[in-house]
């Protein structure tokens, strides 16, 4: 099993990179786990408090569960990946069944900040993008997918997204084996990564 970690700032284009990498790979050979599925359940808090959660801090992630799930997949066991809602800031009762595959990709902004998790990755990739480009993507995404206003998005960016990026995410870039500038537009880097995976699958 080949385990790949793909990190990068909020709005850097990680999801696009993941999609383009797996486009040319056999579907039955790849499983993808999103860090976002492993945000801690906050159903015990009032909705007002939940909406103030700093999702860009490592403490917001249940890393132990993610590590356990990777371990189960390595043993050939299926897992039940959580489903997290940004609208309610809680986990759903339902889960997503994930079967072990030859390639497991874990994607998320904070995955390279956790030392124990880093030890599980065979390859670590950091998707890099200019701050302005990331902010533009965050504004569009949060308005469309998460029901937030522009004012709320900009306020959150200034208070949590930007400072957490500088404190945790940007420094984690030094652990990456491969850095992909320009996100999903970097077709050369994406093709290189895909060829590397194909080579590993053929061995």
N, C-alpha and C positions, 0 to 999 in steps of 0.2 A: 504494500500500500504506500502510495506517495501522498504525503500531507503537505499542502501548500498554504501559507499564510499570506493574505493580501491586505495590507493596511494603507492608510493615507488619510488626509484630513477630510472633514465633512465637506461634501460637494466636490471632491477631487476627481471623481469619475471611476471609483473602485468598481461599482456595480457594472458599469459599461465594460470595463476591462475584463471582468470575470465572464460576462456574457460573450465577449468576442473571443476569449481564450477557448471557451468550451464549444463555440459554434462549430469548430472543425474537428472536434473529438467525438468519438462514439458516445452517444447519450447514456448507454448502459454502463459506461466506465467511470462516470464522474458524479460525485455528490457534493453539494454546496451547503455549508452551514453559515448562517449570518450571525455575527456578534449581536445584532439588534434583537434577535430572538431570545437572548440570554440576559436582557435587562431584568433586574430584580423585580419581583411582583410587589406592587405598592398598593394593593387593594385595601390594606389596613389604614391607609391615610385618607383624609378628606380630599375630594377632587381638587380643591383650591391648592392644597399642599402638594398634590401630585404634579400639578402643572408647573410647579416651581423647581422640580427636580433637575439637577445638573446632569444631563445625559452624556456630557463630554468628560466626566471624571471617572477614573477607573473603578471607584467605589460603587458606581451604579451597575456594574456588571457582575453577574454570578459566575465568576471564572471557574470555580470548583465544579459546577455542573457541566460547563463546556468541556473542561479537561476530562471529566468522567465519561462524557459522551464520546470524545475522541478515542479514549481508551477502549470503550466498548466496541466501537467500529473497528479498531485495530484487531480486536479479538474475533472479529467476524460476526458480531452481534448487532442487530438493528436497534435503533434508538427512537425515542419520541421527542422530536425537537419542539420546544415551546413556541407559542404564537404570542407576540407582544403587540399591543395596540398603543400607538402614540396618542390616540384620541382620548382614551380612558386612563392611560399610563398603568395598565394592569395586564396580566397574562390571561389569555382565554382558557376556558376549560378544555378546549380541543387542542390536539397536538398534531404535528406532521411526522408520519413515519419515515425514517431515513434508513435505507439498507446500506451495508458496507459496500464500497466500490474500490476499484483499483486506484482512483485518484479522489482525494477529499480536499476541497478548497474551503478554507475558513476566511471570511472577509469581514473587516470591521475597522473602525478608526483606532481602537485601543488595543488590538490583539498583540502588537509588538511591545507593549509597555509591561507585559506580565512575563517575568523570567521563566516560570514553570511552563507556561504555554509555549514560549519560544523554543524550549527544548524539544517540543513535539513536532516542530516543523522541519521538513526536509529542505524546503526552500522558503525564504522570506522575501516578499516583494513589497515595495513601497510606491504607491501611485502619487506622484507629485504634481501640484498645480499652483498657479499664482493665486494669491489671496483674493484678488478681484474676481477671478473666474469662479473660485469656490463660493464666494458670497452670492454671485449671480445665480448659481445653481441652487444654493440653499434657499434663496428667496422664492424661486419658482417652485421648488419641491414642497416647501413648508406651506405655501399658500394652497397649492393644488391637492397635495396628499394628506396634509395634517391640519387643514382648516385654520391656519393662523393668518393674522393680518400682517401687512408689511411692517407696521410699527412694532408689533410683537416680535417678529423675526429679527429686525434690526437691533432691538433692545437685547434680545437673547444673544445675538452675535457678539455684541459689545461686552456683555456681562459674563458670559460663559464660553461661547464657542471659540472666540479669538484667544482669550487668556489660557484656556485649557489646551488649545492647539499648541501654543508656544511653550507651555509647561510640560506637556506629556507627549503629544503626538509628533510634533516636529523632532524632538530629541530621539524618538524611537526609530527614526529613519536610519540612524547609524547601524542598526542591527540588520538592515536589509541586505540580501545578497544581490538583488537587482532593484534599481530605481527606475521607474517609468515616468518620465516627464510628459506633460500634456495629456495625461489620462488616456481615454479611449481613442484619441486621435493619433496616438503613436503606434501606427500599424507595424513598424519595424520591430519594436520591442515586443508587441503582442505576438507577432509571428515567431519571433525567436523563442519566447516562452512556450508557445504551443508546440513547436518542433522539439524542444527539450522534453516536454511531457510525452510526446509521441515516441521519442527515443527510449524513454524509461519504460513506457508501456510495452514496447516491442522486445524488451530484454527478458 
